Amino acid sequence: MPNRVSDLDLIDRRILKALLTEGRLSNADLANRVGLSASPCWQRVRRLEEGGFIRGYASILDQDLLGAAETVMIEVVLDRHDDEVLEAFGRTMQQMPEVLEVHLTTGEYDYLIKVAVDGTKGYESFLREKLYRVRGIRHTRSSFVLRTLKDVQAYIPDGD
């Protein structure tokens, strides 16, 4: 079973790339795209799942149609950096459904948070009713996303 990217062959990479762009491919269609018969393709997909290369399958939803069309990137600085504060912050972010991503970062800010909101009123509500009530936050800085030029879920390096 592969457990590092260097263990993946060309067919494994083709499978991952096909599923990355079209996660609902049937096994027959996937096998056809990567040049395998159905049974070996299915076995490879199962092996990639078991090896952790494929962590799950998801639908990409339209935030605009769901009523939260604006995306805000929020940089956060915490008061302290001990384990208790970091863990509490992480748990709190997990509980906020409008928080799409949370990244611990290097540099001037501790975290970069991606949030979906319904316009400036939705953003103000998120700040006042949720984010500013999180203990341990010293400072935030926000930027509204005007347009997304690229949005992919993973990078699959080419083989050697």
C-alpha positions in Angstrom: 0.0 0.0 0.0 1.5 3.4 -0.9 2.1 5.7 2.1 4.1 8.5 0.5 3.8 10.4 -2.8 7.0 8.8 -4.1 5.1 5.4 -3.9 2.5 6.5 -6.4 2.9 5.4 -10.0 1.5 7.2 -13.1 -1.8 5.3 -12.9 -2.3 6.3 -9.2 -1.7 9.9 -10.1 -4.1 9.8 -13.0 -6.8 8.3 -10.7 -6.2 11.1 -8.2 -6.2 13.9 -10.8 -9.5 12.5 -12.4 -11.2 12.2 -9.0 -10.0 15.7 -8.0 -11.7 17.3 -10.9 -14.7 15.0 -11.0 -15.3 13.1 -7.8 -18.6 11.5 -8.9 -17.0 9.5 -11.7 -18.3 6.0 -11.8 -15.6 3.3 -11.4 -16.2 2.3 -15.1 -15.7 5.9 -16.3 -12.7 6.3 -14.1 -11.1 3.1 -15.3 -11.7 4.2 -18.9 -10.0 7.5 -18.3 -6.9 6.1 -16.7 -6.6 3.1 -19.0 -7.5 0.2 -16.7 -10.3 -2.3 -16.5 -12.9 -1.8 -13.8 -11.6 -4.3 -11.2 -8.0 -3.1 -11.0 -9.2 0.5 -11.0 -11.5 -0.2 -8.1 -8.7 -1.9 -6.2 -6.4 1.0 -6.7 -9.0 3.5 -5.5 -9.6 1.4 -2.4 -5.8 1.3 -1.8 -5.5 5.1 -2.2 -8.4 5.5 0.3 -6.9 3.1 2.8 -3.5 4.8 2.4 -5.0 8.2 3.3 -4.4 9.8 -0.1 -8.2 10.1 -0.6 -9.6 11.4 2.7 -13.2 11.7 1.5 -15.6 12.9 -1.1 -17.5 16.1 -1.0 -19.8 18.4 -3.1 -18.7 21.9 -3.9 -21.7 24.1 -3.1 -22.5 27.6 -4.5 -22.2 30.1 -1.6 -24.1 32.7 -3.5 -27.2 30.5 -4.0 -26.9 29.5 -0.3 -27.2 33.2 0.8 -23.6 33.7 1.9 -22.0 35.1 -1.3 -19.2 37.1 0.2 -15.9 35.5 1.4 -13.8 37.3 4.0 -10.2 36.5 4.9 -9.5 37.4 8.5 -6.1 37.5 10.0 -6.1 36.9 13.7 -3.5 37.6 16.4 -3.9 35.9 19.8 -3.0 37.4 23.2 -1.1 34.3 24.2 0.3 31.2 22.5 0.0 28.5 25.2 -1.6 25.2 24.5 -4.8 26.0 26.3 -5.4 29.2 24.3 -4.6 27.6 21.0 -6.8 24.5 21.6 -9.7 26.7 22.8 -9.4 28.9 19.7 -9.4 25.9 17.4 -12.4 24.3 19.1 -14.3 27.6 18.9 -13.6 28.0 15.1 -14.8 24.4 14.5 -18.2 25.3 16.0 -18.8 28.3 13.7 -20.5 27.0 10.5 -19.6 30.1 8.5 -15.9 29.6 9.1 -14.8 27.6 6.1 -11.1 27.3 6.8 -8.7 28.0 9.6 -4.9 28.1 9.0 -2.2 28.5 11.7 0.4 30.7 10.0 3.8 32.2 10.4 4.4 35.9 10.2 2.7 38.9 11.8 -0.6 37.1 12.3 -1.3 33.7 14.1 -4.2 32.5 12.0 -5.8 33.1 8.6 -9.6 32.4 8.7 -11.8 32.1 5.6 -15.4 33.0 6.4 -18.6 33.0 4.2 -21.0 35.9 5.0 -24.1 37.6 3.6 -22.7 41.0 2.7 -21.4 43.6 5.0 -24.3 43.2 7.4 -23.7 39.5 7.7 -20.0 40.3 8.3 -20.7 42.8 11.0 -23.0 40.3 12.6 -20.4 37.6 12.5 -17.8 39.9 14.1 -20.0 41.3 16.8 -21.9 38.1 17.7 -19.2 35.5 17.2 -15.6 36.4 16.5 -15.2 39.3 19.0 -16.6 37.1 21.7 -13.8 34.6 21.3 -11.5 34.9 24.3 -7.9 35.4 23.6 -8.1 37.4 20.4 -5.9 40.6 20.5 -6.3 41.9 17.0 -7.9 41.1 13.6 -7.6 42.4 10.1 -10.1 41.6 7.4 -10.2 41.6 3.6 -13.2 40.9 1.4 -12.5 38.6 -1.5 -13.5 40.4 -4.7 -13.1 37.5 -7.1 -11.5 34.0 -6.8 -9.2 33.3 -9.7 -8.3 29.8 -8.7 -9.8 27.3 -6.3 -8.5 23.8 -6.2 -8.6 21.3 -3.4 -5.2 19.7 -3.7 -1.9 19.6 -5.6 -0.7 16.3 -7.0 3.0 16.5 -7.9 4.1 14.8 -11.1 6.2 11.7 -10.7 10.0 11.6 -11.1 
